[in-house]
Amino acid sequence: MHTSRREFVQLTAAAGAMGLGLSTYPLNTPFVDRHRHTLRILILGGTGFIGPHMVRYALRRGHTLTLFNRGRTNTHLFPDVEKLVGDRSNDIESLRGYTWDAVIDNSSSDPRWTRDSAQLLRDAAGLYAFTSTRSVFSDFSAIGMNEAGPVYDVELPQTDDADGLGYGQRKVLCEKETERAFPGRALIVRPPLIVGPGDRTDRFTYWPARIHRGGEVLAPGDGSDPVGFIDVRDLAEFYIRLVELNTTGVFNAFGPGAPLSFAEMVYGIRAVTSTPVSFTWVETDFLLERQVRPYSHMPVWMPARGDRLGFNRFDLSKALTAGLTYRPLAVTARDTLEYQLGRPQEEQLNMRNGLPAERESELLREWHGVGR
């Protein structure tokens, strides 16, 4: 029987995961059972990257959902779920006249959007959950920061004049608008890179795809730099469980649990494909001198030095105590690779992040040529 390349990857990935002692089912996530109480949950968005995973998990838990968005992305999803059409930039009137137990806001990086929706819904919902970001922190030089670490110093009067602010500063204002509209009823979750099937930014996908392509792979640094990311499904499930418990406060939803080095990440990814591959570790300074940018040309990678020493080393005790769990890396890598191989060929060949093949080859030749 002929086996397609995609089917072969699925089979070898499953075998690799079992060879690592990892089931193809996420054993360390709670068994999905219906929650004892049905909640009415409004999700602002719901059809992009994070949203569909939240929706699926919430439906499996027995909750009743409403999605609010522009009705332009993945309109085929969830035909039996109530949908309200609007635009957060100028038309949220369709949200009036309803009540919900909780609102989950995944789609705002504009504090004006957060302010307008939170103020409109302040008497229509019990809890407002906002998806923030690690980027709200202004200083990553300390190792082991918790949720009380320093964030950007921006104040609410800047909400209407936020266009000149950076992404992290805008998200700080979004957090403040959430807390202002829902004092004592706000839930704020700060993830790092969100990865897994459905991610079109390629900020993690590059590595499963590149490793599966095989051959000599340029790997940054010496492999010891820590990494930080979270599988989108782990984040989605954590969110829904927090909402079910009416949890408030701020949580750093970082992953993948115990500190993981860059070398452990790429060798873990290698375990889900049988393609012959080797890693050539290239010194950090060599790459930086040649304008190889961490996080974009080398996705996930951030050199642990200077003001980025603690970028991927946070105190996660609060989120872990609250029930955050993680899929095995093998599961995230396998499912991300399967997603990548199912994308249109043009997207597979033109990834949004990572080194183009020609540039990677040039750097490797130069690295080998200097006698290393």
C-alpha positions, 0 to 999 in steps of 0.5 A: 500500500502506498503511504503519502509523505504526510501519512508517513510523518504521522506514523513516524511521529507517533512512533517517535513519541511512544519511543520517548515514553510519550503517548500520542494523547496528552497524558499530562492534561486533565481528562476532558469531562463535562463541567458540573455547571454550564456557563454562558461564555462570550468570546471576542474573536473565536475563529483565529488561532487561539479562539478555535481551540478554546471553543472546541474545549469549552463545547466539550466541557458543556458550555454555551458559547457566543462568538463576536467577530467580523464574520470574515475568518473561518466562517465555516467553523462552529455552525451551531454556535451563536455568532454576533457580527461586528467590528471592534474598531467601530461597531460593537452594538450587537453585543448589547442586550445579552448577559454572559457569565464570562467574556474572553477577549483574545483579539485586542492589542488596541486599548481603545478596543478593550476599553469600549468592549469592557465598559459596554459589558461591565454589567452584562458579564460576571468575569472579563478574561483578557489575553495579554502577553509577556511583552508587557514586562519592561525588564527581563534582566532578572531570573525568576520574575513572577507576575509582579515583575516590572511592566511598562509605565503607561497610564490610562489617559494614553488609551486614546493616543496609543498609536505611537506606543509599542506592542507591550505598552499597548497591552499594559493599557489593555490590562488596565482598561480591563481592571478598570471596567471589571474591578475584582472581576478581571482575569489577565493571562500573559503567555509567551510565544503561543505555538502549535497547529494553526499558527501562521506566524511560523515562530515555532513551526520553522523548527519542525519544518526545518528539521523535517527537511533534514540535512545540516541545520544551523542551530544558534548559540551552544544550545544552553539558552532557555526557551519559552513557549506554550502550546495553544491547546494548553493555553486554551484549556487553562483559560477555560478551567480558570473561567469555570472557577471564576478565577481572577488576577494575573497569571504568567501562562508560560511554558513548557514547564520545567526549564527547557534548553534550546538544544533539548527543544530541537533534539526533542523535535528531531524525535518526531521525524525520521529524516536524517539531520545534523545540527551545527551550533554557531556562536551567538556573536557570529550570528549577531555580527551578521544581522541574524536576528533572534526570534525572527531569523532564529525563531524561539531563540533568545540569547540569555544575556544582558537585559534578556537574561531572564527572558525565558526563566520565570517563576511559574508557581502561581499558574501551576498551582492554578492548574496549568498543564503541558502537553509533551514537546513530542505532541506539540512538534508532531501536530505542528509538523502535520499542520505545516505539511497540510498547508498550501505549498506556497505557505510551506515554501515562504515561511514568515519567520526563520532563515531562508535556505540560501541564507542558512547555507551561506552562514554555514559555509562561512562558519566552516570557513573560519576554521571552526 
